[in-house]
Amino acid sequence: MANDLQKTNETTLSLTAISKPADLLACKPIQSQVKEMGEHRVLATIRMAVEKAFIALDILVDDHKMRILCEDLIDVYMTDSIEDIVQALKKGRSGKYGNNYGKLNMIVIREWMAKHLEEKSIIRERELSKKKKKHLEIDSRPIDYEVYKKRRREPKKTNAQENEFQKFRMSYLNGKIDTEGRILNDYKIKQSK
C-alpha cells in the first residue's frame, strides 16, 4: 500500500497552492500541462482527485470507469486548469454544490464544474474591476492647464525647419559624410549663402 501511494505521488503533478480564490486565475490550462508534463501525469493527477471524491462519497467504482471518467474530464475541460477540477471536486464532495444523492458520474461533475467556473468568472470580474479602478486612479491625476497653455503658445516648427534639422542630424550622425554626399553638400551650400 505504501509503495502504491509513493508511485502515485511520483506520477502526479504538483499543483498550484490555492490560498485565495484569485490564485485560480494564474493556473495553467490542462492543454499546457499535457504539453509540458505529458498526458500520463495529468491523467494521474486528475484520477487522484476523482478517487478522493469517490472515497469521500463512499461510492465504489471500477478501474475502467474511473479511467474513462478522467479522460472525459481532460477532453471536456482542456482549456481549464487541473486546479479547477480539483477545487470543483472538493467543493462538490463537501456538499457546497448540493446533494448528489449517492452518485458521482460525468453529469454530476459537469454540474459541479459549471458552478465552480461561474464562481471563477465572478472572481475574474472582480480582479478586472480592481485593475480598472487602479488604472482610473492613475489617470485621474489633476491636469495642469498652465503647462498646457504654455505649450500651446509655443510656435510649431514648419516642415522646412524640421527638414533642415533632420538633414543636419543625419550629416552629424553619419560622421558628417553622407553615403552619396548630398546632405553634407546641401548643408554647406545653405551655410555659405
TAHUZI-V630717 format. One record per helix or strand of 3 or more residues. SS is the DSSP state (2 for helix, 1 for strand). FROM is the first residue (numbers start at 1). TO is the last residue. If there is no record, write none. Layout:
BEGIN
ss=SS from=FROM to=TO
ss=SS from=FROM to=TO
END
This chain:
BEGIN
ss=2 from=2 to=11
ss=2 from=21 to=26
ss=2 from=30 to=37
ss=2 from=39 to=56
ss=2 from=63 to=76
ss=2 from=82 to=93
ss=2 from=106 to=139
ss=2 from=145 to=153
ss=2 from=159 to=173
ss=2 from=182 to=192
END
